[in-house]
Amino acid sequence: MEAPATATEGDYEAVEHELGVLLRRARALSAEMAREVHPELEFAAYGLLVGMHDCVRSRPSDLADYLGVGKATISRQMKVLEQLGLIERQPDPDDGRAHLLVLTEEGRRRLDVARTARQKRFHAMLDTWPAEDVRVLAGMLARFNELAERVSKANRG
């Protein structure tokens, strides 16, 4: 049995290039989704809103860890999201000194509308691909994200 081929420098350069393109397009899509949620919403705050949706009820420090950003960034984005009526602070029942961040009903509604639009866009883009290719892409992205998370955790501590 033959050993698997080793990736070449050109292979790694191609991955780096394609990831760069993907990230630029993802950033542009996030900015567009942010505007769909609210015309005054910055794309970085959109990520916080999605993180809050995924984590349901979170302390600001938990969200900072989850998103890999500093607490000052979370604090700044929280203020904007509160002013726009998309999130609110609630007392933490487990710690009277702390508070939790939750989406308001309006924030949840607006985010759901934007996410549905994004899902339709992905479906329309990938509809021309065979189903197996879509599954492979999803699996490879999940595998890459798991690896990136492990590396990130190892670098943090």
PELIN-V879361 format. One record per residue. PHI is phi in whole degrees, 0 to 359 (999 if undefined). D_FIRST is the distance of its C-alpha to the first C-alpha in Angstrom with 2 decimals. Layout:
BEGIN
PHI|D_FIRST  PHI|D_FIRST
END
This chain:
BEGIN
999|0.00  274|3.78  291|6.63  297|9.32  294|12.17  273|15.21  294|18.47  266|21.09  301|24.74  298|25.64  297|23.48  293|25.39  295|28.63  295|28.06  298|27.54  301|30.68  298|32.64  294|31.82  295|32.58  300|35.85  298|36.79  300|35.97  294|38.03  297|40.96  292|41.00  295|40.73  296|43.65  295|45.67  294|44.95  297|45.99  296|49.18  294|49.88  295|49.26  300|51.53  294|54.30  290|53.88  292|54.40  200|57.42  302|58.63  262|59.23  277|55.88  284|53.69  295|49.98  294|49.23  290|51.55  299|49.73  300|46.64  295|48.90  299|50.26  295|46.80  299|45.94  294|49.17  297|48.35  291|44.94  265|46.45  64|49.68  237|52.00  220|51.13  283|52.83  305|52.74  294|50.76  296|48.08  294|47.80  300|47.62  295|44.64  300|42.98  269|43.43  71|42.84  234|46.31  282|49.38  296|52.22  295|54.62  296|52.55  298|52.58  300|56.31  297|57.08  290|55.08  301|56.60  301|60.07  297|59.30  296|57.75  293|60.76  299|63.21  278|61.57  75|61.91  264|58.17  225|57.75  215|60.06  264|60.18  230|60.81  299|61.66  280|58.80  296|59.94  268|58.04  206|59.56  298|62.99  275|62.45  253|59.43  225|58.94  251|56.21  256|55.44  224|55.29  288|55.33  283|58.71  301|58.99  296|59.47  298|56.44  296|54.27  298|55.69  295|55.16  294|51.60  299|50.73  298|52.18  293|50.18  294|46.89  298|47.48  298|48.09  295|44.88  297|42.85  296|44.47  296|43.59  297|39.86  299|39.96  296|41.66  294|39.22  268|36.07  297|37.63  277|36.36  274|32.69  297|30.76  305|30.85  296|27.07  295|27.27  296|30.09  297|28.15  297|25.14  301|27.66  300|29.42  295|26.32  291|25.16  296|28.75  298|29.04  298|25.91  296|27.30  296|30.75  296|29.57  298|27.86  299|31.05  295|33.19  298|31.35  296|31.67  298|35.29  296|36.13  296|34.61  286|36.69  281|39.83  184|39.88
END
